[in-house]
Amino acid sequence: MAETTLNNDNFDSEVLKSEKPVLVDFWASWCGPCMMMGPVVEELANDLDGQIKVGKLNVDDNPELAQKYGIMSIPCFILFKNGEPAATSVGGRSKDDLRSFALQ
C-alpha cells in the first residue's frame, strides 16, 4: 500500500485515531530534499505495510497542521503513536535510517 495523502480533512482519522503508529512526512513541492525523499518514503510505505502507516502532508496546502506541529524546516518526519507525536526528525535520511526511525 502506498503512502496516504494527508490533509486537514483526514488527519484526525488517519493519524490521531490510528491504532497503528503513523510516520508523517511534512513536505512541499518546491523543496529539493523533500522531492529526493519522496521515493524513499513510498518504498518504506510499501515495505512496512501492515506494521505502520505512512502519510505525506503538503505544508503549503495545510499550513494549520504544519504550524500546530511546529514545522520550521522540511522535510520533517514525525512519528505518531497513540495519537501523539512520539519522535521528530528533520532533513533527508537514508532508507535504512528512516526505517529505524519509523520502527522505534
N, C-alpha and C positions, 0 to 999 in steps of 0.2 A: 504494500500500500504506500502510495506516495505521501509526501507531507501534506498537511491540511493548511489551506489558506485561512488565516485568522483575520478577524476584523471586530469592530465594535459590537456587531450583532451576535457573533457566535463565540466570543472569547469566554464568557461565563460558562456556557455549556461545554465547550470543547476543552477548556483549560482548568478553570476553577472548580468545576464539578466532575472532572475526570477521576475515575478510580485508579487509573494508571498515572505514573509520572509523565510529565509533558515537557519536552525540550522546545522552547520557543526561540526562533531566530528573528530578532528585530533587525530589519534591513531596509534599504532603499535602492531604487533602480539606478541612481546616479553614483552609487558607492562602488568603486572598483573592487575593494576587498570583499564586499558583500556578494558581488557577482561571481568572484572566484570561489566563494564558499558555497554558492548555490548547488552545484553538482555534488559536493561533499555531503551537504545536508540531505539531498534527495537520496543518495546512496545509503546514508545512515538510516533514513526513514524506512527504506526497504529492508535493510539488514536487521533492524531492531523491531520490525513489525511484530506485534503481539507482546513485546516486552514494555515498550514505552510508546507514547505518541510523539510525533514531531510536527511542529507547526511553524509557519512563517507569517510574520506580521509586518506589513509595509508601514514604516513610521510616518511617511508623508501622507498616507491615506487614513491613518489612525493616530493622529497626534495626541489625543487624550490619553490613550493607553501608554504611549511612549513616555508621556510626562508622568503619568501615575507611577510607572516603574522606574523613573529616574534615568531614562536612557539618554546619555550625554554623547556617546560615541557608538558607531556601528561598524561592523556587525557586533551585536551584543546577543549573547545567549543566556537565557535564564531557564534554569531547571525548576519546574514547579512540582511540588509533592503535596498531596492533600490540599490543593488549592492555594498553597503559599509558596512564594519564591524560596527555594532551598539553596541555590548556588547561582552565581553570576560569573560570566567570562566575557571579556571584551577583546575583539580582534580576531584575526584569522587563526585557525588551528589546523593541524593535520587531522586526517580522518581518525587515526588511532587516538589522538588526544581528545577529539570531540566525543568519540565513543566512550572513552574512560570518564569524561566529564558527565555525559548523559547517564551513565550507569552507576554513578556514585551513590 
